[in-house]
Structures are given as structure tokens and as C-alpha cells.
Amino acid sequence: MYDADVIVIGSGGGGAVAAKELGEKGLKVLVLEAGPFYGNKQWQNPNSERGGEWSSSYHDLDIGLYKKTYNLYENNMNDVVSGAIRFGPADRRRDPWHRKMPQQGDIWQASGVGGTTQHYWAQSPRAFPSAVDHIWPISYRELIPYYEKVEATLPVQFSPITPKEELFYYGAKKAGWTLNPTLNVVTPGYRPNPNAILPPNKHLMDPNYSMEQLNHMEGCTLQGHCVNGCTSGPSVDRIAKRGTLVSYIPLALKTGNVSIRPNSFTINILTEQDPKEGLRACGVQFRDTWTGEVGELKAKTIVMAAGCIESPRLWLNAGLPYNAWVGRGLTNHYFDWVGGVFDEKDLLSILGTTSVFPYAGHTSGARVDIPGIGIFQVSCLSPGLMSFLTYGFSEAGYNALRPPEPGEPWNMRGRVVGPELKELMKHYSQTMTMLLLTDDEVRYSNRVEVDPLLKDENGPIPVIHYSPSAKTLQRRDKLARYACETLQHAGAKKIIRSDLPTGFLLHIESTMRMGHVVDSNCEAYQVKRLYIADNSVHFNGIGGPNPTLTTQALATRTADKLAHKYFGHSIETDK
């Protein structure tokens, strides 16, 4: 006896998409999520009380509860130990779930309905075609209709221009980059970011409306705190920043075929032997994170969308068949971060104002794409996060102990402390920062495995090993130079290269690679009826672009393939 047609494990960037697509096809879908469900009437006090078990109705969504949680206080929202958006149980009094990482850094992921898209930049670029064609088991052309469907659903649109984007474009043009007005990037150039954020509120500049009124209307208010959680919108499904909690989850619930159970950490994949199919998935075991009770659910197919760390961990802890590539080939876009501090008089001549307004607009609204190397993009944050990434998070040591070498396009590198830090922070409003995303080379040694001795309540804990290849290091250094030269051309008087730690893991991909662990339809080679719909199935780091849109396109495609193979749905009819 089956409880559902499909069980989806995880409700983040990929799992929520798969659930919505399968629900729209009439399939009965159960979604298990390890973390909390914010903005839902079944969980009035999600961080202090167990609340309900399941949510199956769109009418459970509550904008008042949503805005009560996402209050934009930086530390309250983002603290990796006790924040509302962290990788841990809903009860914030308890420790986060443990991961082991030998290298210096931080794993910036989140549990809860919406997954890590609760705090993402909302950038939704497509993969570079050159990173897919003749490399992946499928072609870039096969992805285009699925990209288009996701872009229309979220929706994805080019970012508006605020002062920081205007300054970025000014520097990029003077540095010699040319406009690249396309979604399918094949040549270097600058362009607005394609972001999953609703257009600005049409009354934004109308003095007759207060910010409080605008915050309850549809449209982006350009308040610049997206990473802490967007609160602009009249209802949960019309919040401006389109994380899956506010986009695909409401659509999934509207089908009437999807039920979501948060606070449920999946600890085992159940399998059975079938005379025709061989080993196949038939259910899951999960642990209630409030009570510790273990439950079991059966389904005709299973979709793993727990993320690039938890999906291989679950495979290994479940004792599924050995595959030398499970957990292997991890890529991470080996990040770096640079910033430029400007004189007010220079900004006045360029922008007509004495401030960059780093706290206004989309978190990131403009980029330079360089296929074969990566991307650098303007990324300005609220003061605490921005100062942390610019001045306090580095593996280069203290800036004061290492003067810049001749020919380096930056004045400072590494952590800044004391009076120098205070002076720099005084100029927060005159500072523009950039995030660098490297085209990361796949290495078999970069991996997720499970510790043979250490366990938490969910089983043996994951151990993450990551070190960049020599080619990745070269690409990252080129990006840093390109970005700093753009800051020079824009007129920055002081330029800082953070040199972020090797273990800063955010865009994790490729740990359950297509063509190695799963086939071209994202079904596991060794376990029938087990699909994967998260970043882990990417064959590589897609050239450096932010991975969420590609994951969502693949999840849409995977839902088509699953429904066609096991439930007789016509792919052509469903698309």
C-alpha cells in the first residue's frame, strides 16, 4: 500500500519545483522537509512549538506570520548557529546540525521550506553553453525550453539600475567590457543580472505612500536587504524575491495534490527487489525533529532534493549500492570578494550623488560574464554582512602584515582590524563590493563522505573536502584582477581583496553527477524509481553562473521524465 505516487525529499531550489510540476500532472506528492515552515498557519510559533504535521492547502499560507519571522535583523536571520535561516532544526534553542570540514571556511546553507533560496541573491542566469555542450550527457538546447518555463513561472527579469549598478557599468565600460544583452552567454561582456525578483513597486517614488504601505503592496521596494529575507508583498505568494517558499510552494499547494511535512529529517531510503526492474526505491524513513519519533512512508517513486551534501550523505547512510562517484566531483565556484572605496566628490561627478547607496536595490544587479573563467558582479549588502565579507573573512591573514606586491591592482588584502577598520566602515555608503564566481574545475578528490565514527541524531555526519585545482586558482586570480581593474577605472581610491577562505561553500554542485550517478533523466543508475533534483546532478559548475535556475530547469525536466516513464504522462502534452 502506497502513501503517495511520489515522495520528494527537500523543498529548496529543486524539490519545490519537482513537487509543483508533479502535482500539476495529477500525481499525489508528499514533500518531506527537515527544517521549519515559515509563514504557515499550521505552525504559528515555528521556532518554539511543534505545531501541526502536514500542510496541504494554499490557504494555510499567512503573510502576517511570514513577516513576523523575516524581520530583516542581520544576526537574527543569518547567524549560522542560532539564526532563523540556518541549517538546523526549527527549535532555535538547539544546536545546528553538524557538518565536519577540515579546511577553513563556512557552509552557507539553510534548512526549512524554501531551502537555501530563503536567503539567496535571487540571481537566475542560465549556464554558459560552453560548459554544457559536448560535456554534459545532454545538450544546452535541451535545457532551453525548461529554462524558459522556469523564467516565466518565477518570473525572471533583468535587474533595475540603482546607483551601485550605474557605478559598476561606468567602470566596466571604461575597462573595455561591452554590453552582452542575452540570456545565452557565449562571449565576454557586462549585462544586468537576470533576477527572480518582481519589478519595483510602481508607487515607490510617490511621497503619498509610506514605506510601511509600500511593504504591503506588490512589487520590489529596492530596500536592499534581500539576503536577510524579503518582506515586500501583500501575500506569501506575491513576495517580491521569488525564493521557492513564495513561488513554487504556493503553486504546489494550489494543485491540491501536494502535502508538505516540515520538521522531518529523512534518514533512510527504503528499497525492494522487483523481478523486472531489479532494485528500486519504494519509500523513506524520517525522524520528527521535535519528538525524535521515526516514521515511514511508501511511494511509487522517490525524488531526492536534499542538496549537494545531504543527498550523498543519505545515499551512503542508507546503504545504497556502491558507486565510486557518489559524493565525488564537488564544485563550488571558489569565491572571492573585492571592494572599492570612493571619494564623495568623484561619486558626485559620476552619479550626481555622494553615495553608492549599497543598501538600496537588488543585492546584485549587474555582472561581467567571462566564459571559460567565471563572473564578477556587483554585490552590496547590509552593513554587517558587507563588512564581514569585505574586511573580516579571509585566509590571507591580516592585511597589516602583508603589504601588496608590485603590480597588484588592490591596495589591501586580507582581514582589517582596529582604527583602519573603523575608518573604512565610516565610508560604508561610499563603498561598492563585488562577488567573484570562478569556473571551478571538477576534481574527484573534492567530495562529501560520512564520518566512520561521529554521528548526530540523523546518523553518521557528512565530511566535506574541497581544495581548488591549479586551473581554478588561476581563473580566480584573473577574476580578482579584472574586478579590481574595473574598480580602478570606476575611480575607487582604495581597493580591498578579501581572499575568501577555501572552505566558503555556497554554490555547491556536482556531487551526484549526471552520467556517473544518475542517467540523463536524473534517475539513479543503480536504484530504479529514485530520482535526484538538486544541484548535485550538475555535471560541473556550469561555467560559474549561479546554479539555481539550472537546477530548477533540470527539476522541471526530471518531473516530465519521471511522469512519462512511470505514470504514462505524455511529455509533449505536459510541456
Helices and strands as residue ranges (DSSP letters): E 4-9, H 15-24, E 29-32, G 58-60, H 63-69, H 74-78, E 105-107, G 115-118, H 129-132, H 140-153, E 157-158, H 163-174, E 189-192, E 194-195, H 211-215, G 226-228, G 236-238, H 248-254, E 258-261, E 264-274, E 278-288, E 294-304, H 310-317, E 336-341, H 344-351, E 366-370, E 374-378, H 383-387, I 388-392, G 399-401, E 412-413, H 418-426, G 428-430, E 431-438, E 447-456, E 459-465, H 470-490, E 494-497, E 503-505, E 530-532, G 535-537, H 548-567, H 571-574
